[in-house]
Amino acid sequence: MKNLILTFLCTATISFTSCKGQDKHNYESIEPKVFAEKIATTKNPQILDVRTPEEFNSLHLDNAINNNINDADFDKNLSSLDKNKPVFVYCLAGARSAKAAAKLTEQGFTEVYNMTGGITKWNSSGLGKPVKKEGALSMADYQKLVQSDKKVLIDFNAEWCGPCKKMAPYLAKMKEELKNDIVIIQIDVDKNQELAQEMKIEGLPTLILYNKGKEVWKNLGYMSESDLKSKL
């Protein structure tokens, strides 16, 4: 019986040690300010933007390279990076970069940092330099939009945001169904970068409900149609 217990303890110890050995290769998710500090103190940092080329061209971190995680050649293109040096990976809001960071560790990269909240939170933290685009809303424009006798629901979204796309059909339906009571306005953060920064939009989708110009409710992330209706 003693031998059996000792065998079990040894096996458990070996398994635990093995698991801990694997943990050291896991990526680390860090806030934008820490992300920026680590980049600043790293010689020739490898900064990986895993968004689409369109997103990258719209706005990206200095010295970043673009490798779209949804491209078939994503894994192959990682060969241009040094596995023994830190890699700093980011996307729009953090979901795609987390997936990319996991892929990097699977491929043997030993030090991987994922920026939580993506470039959206980077901007809202005051670290970015948002590009002012033609036709973009100013804060004054925004304040006019939320002033109404009806409730106003603002939906901050982006074309490349998966949860945003999932919510779009029922938001369009609600926009028509509830038009007598609620005004639903959708704002693309890529086209309104300065506004998104001023509003401190840290992730997508972000929904903000106003009543007579005052914010009464806010939600970050996906919501089902039934949950949203219950809030409205």
HELIX and SHEET records of a PDB file:
HELIX    1   1 LYS A    2  ASP A   23  1                                  22    
HELIX    2   2 PRO A   32  ALA A   40  1                                   9    
HELIX    3   3 PRO A   53  SER A   58  1                                   6    
HELIX    4   4 PHE A   74  ASN A   77  1                                   4    
HELIX    5   5 LEU A   78  SER A   80  5                                   3    
HELIX    6   6 ALA A   95  GLU A  106  1                                  12    
HELIX    7   7 GLY A  118  SER A  124  1                                   7    
HELIX    8   8 MET A  139  VAL A  146  1                                   8    
HELIX    9   9 GLY A  162  GLU A  177  1                                  16    
HELIX   10  10 GLN A  193  GLU A  198  1                                   6    
HELIX   11  11 GLU A  225  LYS A  231  1                                   7    
SHEET    1   A 5 GLU A  28  ILE A  30  0                                        
SHEET    2   A 5 VAL A 112  MET A 115  1                                        
SHEET    3   A 5 VAL A  87  TYR A  90  1                                        
SHEET    4   A 5 GLN A  46  ASP A  49  1                                        
SHEET    5   A 5 ALA A  64  ASN A  66  1                                        
SHEET    1   B 4 ILE A 182  ASP A 188  0                                        
SHEET    2   B 4 LYS A 151  ASN A 157  1                                        
SHEET    3   B 4 THR A 206  ASN A 211 -1                                        
SHEET    4   B 4 LYS A 214  LEU A 220 -1                                        
END                                                                             
